[in-house]
Amino acid sequence: MNLPTFKYHPDPLSTGSVIVSDATCKCCGEKRGYIYACNVYCIEELNNQICPWCIADGSAAKKFTATFVEDCPLRQAGIVESIILEVTTKTPGYISWQQEVWLSHCNDACAFLGDATIDDVLAIIENQLEVIGSDGIDRETLNMMAQNYRPKCSPAFYKFECLHCNQNLYSMDYD
């Protein structure tokens, strides 16, 4: 069975947000072969219990009054409500050390591409690109963090892509 398409998270299987599983979805009651593996923000404990189809169609968000991504960064960027709702209630989130920060560009949410590669991070430093979440970290420390970077570790560098101009944007997080 093919996974549903997510405009703002095009490959949730490769990012680890969705995993192969024989678990039964708590929303639809079906075993579809995949399950969402990140946080579900709601009153009920639903981690590893929601299938990607119930995220995509919004039924999980509606049934459990749940979200999958924090909306504050998108609201602060002035993104329109319909896009915020698509990202927060119909898009798989991602694993982060603190709170995920969904990036935006060209008046839209960006597509989450997963952990940046080592080459991405070295290019960030070489080109002195802005990294969201690096406030208060001087360039020397950021350079040291980049030199020691390993995907899926702390510090984490996340890669996003603007859906309009294809510019790559990055955020970071650490434990």
ZAKOLVEX-23908 format. One line per field, with one value per residue: residue number from 1; x, y, z of N, C-alpha, C in turn; residue in one letter. Coordinates in steps of 0.2 Angstrom, whole numbers, plus 2048, in hexadecimal, padded with zeros to 3 digits. Each point is the difference from the previous one (the first is absolute). Layout:
BEGIN
nr	c(NUM  ...)
npx	c(X  ...)
npy	c(Y  ...)
npz	c(Z  ...)
capx	c(X  ...)
capy	c(Y  ...)
capz	c(Z  ...)
cpx	c(X  ...)
cpy	c(Y  ...)
cpz	c(Z  ...)
rest	c(A  ...)
This chain:
BEGIN
nr	c(1  2  3  4  5  6  7  8  9  10  11  12  13  14  15  16  17  18  19  20  21  22  23  24  25  26  27  28  29  30  31  32  33  34  35  36  37  38  39  40  41  42  43  44  45  46  47  48  49  50  51  52  53  54  55  56  57  58  59  60  61  62  63  64  65  66  67  68  69  70  71  72  73  74  75  76  77  78  79  80  81  82  83  84  85  86  87  88  89  90  91  92  93  94  95  96  97  98  99  100  101  102  103  104  105  106  107  108  109  110  111  112  113  114  115  116  117  118  119  120  121  122  123  124  125  126  127  128  129  130  131  132  133  134  135  136  137  138  139  140  141  142  143  144  145  146  147  148  149  150  151  152  153  154  155  156  157  158  159  160  161  162  163  164  165  166  167  168  169  170  171  172  173  174  175)
npx	c(804  7FF  805  7FC  7FF  806  7FD  7FF  7FF  803  804  7FB  800  803  7FC  7FC  7FC  801  7FE  803  7FA  7FF  802  7FB  7FE  801  801  802  804  804  802  804  804  7FD  804  7FD  806  7FD  801  7FA  7FE  7FE  7FA  7FD  803  802  805  802  7FB  803  7FC  804  7FC  800  807  801  7FB  804  7FF  807  801  7FB  801  806  7FD  803  806  804  7FF  805  7FB  803  805  7FB  7FD  805  801  7FA  801  7FD  7FA  7FE  806  7FF  7F9  802  805  7FC  7FC  804  806  804  801  805  805  7FF  805  7FE  7FE  7FD  804  7FA  805  800  7FE  800  7FF  803  7FD  806  803  7FF  807  800  804  804  803  806  7FF  7F9  802  804  7FB  7FC  805  802  7F9  802  7FD  7FB  801  7FA  800  804  7FB  804  800  806  803  804  7FB  7FD  806  801  7FA  801  806  7FD  7FC  7FC  7FD  7FA  805  803  800  7F9  801  7FB  7FE  7FF  7FB  801  7FA  802  805  7FE  800  805  7FC  803  7FE  801  802  800  803)
npy	c(7FA  805  803  804  805  802  805  801  7FA  801  7FF  800  7FB  804  804  7FA  805  7FC  7FB  7FB  7FE  7FB  806  7FF  803  804  803  7FD  7FD  803  7FB  805  7FD  806  804  805  802  805  805  7FF  806  7FC  800  7FC  7FB  803  800  7FF  804  805  7FF  7FF  7FB  7FE  801  7FD  7FC  801  7F9  7FF  806  7FF  7FA  802  805  7FD  801  801  806  803  804  802  7FC  7FD  800  7FF  7FB  800  7FA  800  801  800  803  804  800  801  805  803  800  801  801  7FB  800  802  7FB  803  803  805  805  7FD  802  801  800  806  801  806  802  7FB  7FA  7FE  7FC  7FB  800  802  7FC  806  800  7FD  7FF  7FF  7FD  7FC  800  7FF  7FD  7FD  800  7FF  7FA  803  7FE  7FE  803  804  804  805  7FC  801  803  802  801  804  803  800  802  803  801  800  802  7FD  7FE  801  804  802  806  801  7FF  804  7FD  806  800  806  800  806  802  7FB  806  7FD  7FF  802  7FB  802  7FB  800  7FB)
npz	c(800  7FC  803  804  7FC  802  7FF  807  7FF  7FB  805  803  7FC  7FB  803  800  7FD  7FB  803  7FE  800  804  803  804  7FB  805  7FB  7FB  805  7FB  7FD  7FE  804  802  805  803  800  800  803  804  7FE  805  803  7FC  803  7FB  804  7FA  800  7FC  7FB  7FB  7FF  807  7FF  7FA  802  805  7FE  800  7FC  7FC  7FF  800  7FD  7FB  801  7FB  800  804  801  806  7FE  7FD  805  804  7FC  802  801  7FB  803  7FA  7FF  806  7FF  7FA  802  804  7FC  7FB  804  7FE  807  803  801  805  802  7FE  7FD  7FB  7FB  7FE  7FB  7FF  7FA  7FC  806  801  802  803  7FC  804  800  806  803  801  7FA  801  7FA  801  805  7FD  7FC  805  803  7FB  7FF  807  7FE  800  806  7FF  806  7FC  802  800  7FA  803  7FA  804  805  7FC  7FE  806  801  7FB  802  806  7FB  803  7FB  802  800  805  7FD  7FF  7FA  7FF  7FA  7FE  7FC  7FD  800  801  804  804  803  802  805  805  805  806  803  807  803)
capx	c(7FC  804  7FF  7FD  804  800  803  805  805  800  803  800  803  807  802  7FF  7FA  7FB  804  7FC  7FD  7F9  7FB  7F9  7FF  7FB  7FB  7FC  800  802  808  802  807  804  7FE  803  805  802  7FB  7FA  7FF  7F9  7FF  801  807  7FF  807  800  7F9  7FC  803  801  7F9  7FB  803  7FF  7F9  7FE  7FB  803  800  7F9  7FE  804  802  807  804  806  805  7FE  7FE  803  805  7FD  7FC  805  802  7FA  7FE  7F8  7FD  7FF  807  801  7FC  803  806  7FF  7FB  7FF  806  804  806  807  803  805  803  7FC  7FA  801  7FF  7FE  802  7FC  803  7FC  7F9  7FE  805  805  7FF  805  803  804  807  804  806  806  802  7FC  802  807  7FE  7FD  806  804  7FD  7FD  7F9  7FC  7FD  7FA  801  807  800  805  806  805  802  806  7FD  7FC  805  802  7FA  800  806  7FE  7F9  7FE  7F9  7FC  803  800  7FB  7FD  7FF  7FA  800  7F9  801  7FB  7FC  800  807  805  806  801  801  803  7FF  804  7FE  805  7FD)
capy	c(806  806  805  806  805  806  806  803  7FB  7FC  7F9  7FE  7FA  801  804  7FC  802  7FA  7F9  7FA  7FD  7FD  803  802  808  801  804  7FC  7F9  7FB  7FE  802  7FF  806  803  806  7FF  807  803  802  805  800  7FD  7F9  7FD  7FD  7FF  7FA  7FD  803  7FE  807  802  804  806  804  803  804  7FD  7FF  806  801  7FB  800  807  7FF  803  7FC  805  806  805  807  803  801  806  806  802  803  7FB  800  7FB  7FA  7FD  7FE  7FA  7FA  7FD  7FE  7FA  7FB  7FF  7FD  804  7FD  7FF  805  800  805  801  801  807  7FF  806  803  805  802  800  7F9  7FC  7FD  7F9  7FD  7FB  7FB  802  802  7FC  803  805  806  804  804  805  805  804  803  805  804  801  801  7FA  802  7FC  800  806  800  7FC  804  7FC  7FB  7FB  7FC  7FD  7FA  7FC  7FE  7FB  7FA  7FE  7F9  800  7FD  801  807  804  7FE  805  7FD  803  801  803  804  7FD  805  802  7FA  801  7FC  803  7FC  802  7FB  7FE  7FC  7FE)
capz	c(800  7FF  805  7FD  7FE  805  7FC  804  803  7FA  801  808  801  800  805  806  803  7FF  800  7FE  806  800  805  7FE  801  805  7FD  7FB  802  7FB  800  7F9  7FF  802  805  801  806  803  805  7FF  806  802  807  800  7FE  7F9  7FC  7FD  7FF  7FB  7F9  7FC  7FC  805  800  7FA  7FF  805  805  807  804  802  805  807  801  800  7FB  7FF  800  803  7FB  802  7FB  7FA  802  800  7F9  7FD  7FB  800  804  7FD  800  806  801  7FC  803  807  801  7FA  7FE  806  803  800  807  802  807  804  7FC  7F9  7FE  7F9  7FD  7FA  7FB  7FB  803  800  804  7FC  800  805  7FC  805  803  7FB  7FF  802  7FB  801  806  7FE  7FB  804  803  7FA  7FD  805  7FF  807  803  805  806  802  803  806  7FF  7FB  7FA  802  803  7FA  7FC  804  800  7F9  7FF  803  7FF  7FE  7FF  806  807  803  7FD  7FA  7FB  7FC  7FA  7FD  7F9  7FE  7FB  7FA  7FD  801  805  806  806  805  807  804  807  804  807)
cpx	c(804  7FE  7FC  805  7FF  804  806  805  800  802  800  803  808  802  7FF  7FA  7FA  804  7FC  7FE  7FA  7FB  7FA  7FF  7FA  7FA  7FC  7FF  803  808  801  807  805  7FD  804  805  802  7FA  7FA  7FE  7F8  800  802  807  7FF  807  800  7F9  7FC  803  800  7FA  7FC  803  7FE  7F9  7FE  7FB  803  800  7F9  7FE  803  802  808  804  807  806  7FE  7FF  803  804  7FC  7FB  805  802  7FA  7FD  7F8  7FE  7FF  806  802  7FD  802  806  7FF  7FB  7FF  807  804  805  806  803  805  802  7FB  7F9  801  7FE  7FF  802  7FB  804  7FC  7F8  7FD  804  804  7FF  806  803  804  806  804  806  806  802  7FC  802  807  7FF  7FD  805  804  7FD  7FC  7F8  7FC  7FD  7FB  802  807  801  805  806  805  802  805  7FD  7FB  804  802  7FB  7FF  805  7FE  7FA  7FF  7F8  7FD  803  7FF  807  7FD  7FF  7FA  800  7F9  801  7F9  7FC  7FF  806  805  806  800  801  801  7FE  805  7FC  805  7FD  804)
cpy	c(806  805  806  805  806  806  802  7FB  7FA  7F8  7FE  7FA  800  805  7FD  802  7FB  7FA  7FA  7FD  7FC  802  802  808  801  805  7FC  7F9  7FB  7FF  802  7FF  805  803  807  7FF  806  802  801  805  800  7FD  7F9  7FE  7FC  7FF  7F9  7FC  803  7FE  807  802  804  807  804  802  804  7FD  7FF  806  802  7FB  801  808  800  805  7FC  805  807  806  806  802  802  807  806  803  803  7FB  7FF  7F9  7F9  7FC  7FD  7FA  7FA  7FD  7FD  7FA  7FB  7FF  7FC  805  7FD  800  806  800  804  800  801  807  7FF  807  802  804  801  800  7F9  7FC  7FC  7F8  7FE  7FB  7FB  803  802  7FB  803  805  806  804  804  805  806  804  803  806  805  801  800  7F9  802  7FC  801  807  7FF  7FC  804  7FB  7FB  7F9  7FC  7FC  7F9  7FB  7FD  7FB  7FA  7FD  7F9  800  7FC  801  808  803  7FD  806  7FD  804  801  803  804  7FD  805  801  7FA  801  7FC  804  7FB  802  7FB  800  7FC  7FE  804)
cpz	c(800  806  7FD  7FF  805  7FC  804  803  7FA  801  807  801  801  806  807  804  7FF  7FF  7FE  807  7FF  805  7FD  802  805  7FD  7FB  802  7FB  801  7F9  7FF  802  805  801  806  803  805  7FD  806  801  807  800  7FD  7F9  7FC  7FD  7FF  7FB  7F9  7FC  7FC  804  801  7FA  7FF  806  806  807  804  802  806  807  801  800  7FB  800  7FF  803  7FB  801  7FA  7FA  802  800  7F9  7FC  7FA  801  804  7FC  7FF  806  802  7FC  803  807  801  7FA  7FD  806  802  7FF  807  801  808  804  7FD  7F9  7FE  7F8  7FC  7FA  7FC  7FB  802  800  805  7FB  800  805  7FC  805  802  7FA  800  803  7FB  800  806  7FF  7FB  804  803  7FB  7FD  805  800  807  802  805  806  803  803  807  800  7FB  7FB  802  803  7FB  7FC  803  800  7F9  7FF  803  7FF  7FD  7FF  806  807  802  7FF  7FA  7FB  7FB  7FA  7FD  7F9  7FF  7FA  7FA  7FD  800  804  806  806  806  807  804  807  803  806  806)
rest	c(M  N  L  P  T  F  K  Y  H  P  D  P  L  S  T  G  S  V  I  V  S  D  A  T  C  K  C  C  G  E  K  R  G  Y  I  Y  A  C  N  V  Y  C  I  E  E  L  N  N  Q  I  C  P  W  C  I  A  D  G  S  A  A  K  K  F  T  A  T  F  V  E  D  C  P  L  R  Q  A  G  I  V  E  S  I  I  L  E  V  T  T  K  T  P  G  Y  I  S  W  Q  Q  E  V  W  L  S  H  C  N  D  A  C  A  F  L  G  D  A  T  I  D  D  V  L  A  I  I  E  N  Q  L  E  V  I  G  S  D  G  I  D  R  E  T  L  N  M  M  A  Q  N  Y  R  P  K  C  S  P  A  F  Y  K  F  E  C  L  H  C  N  Q  N  L  Y  S  M  D  Y  D)
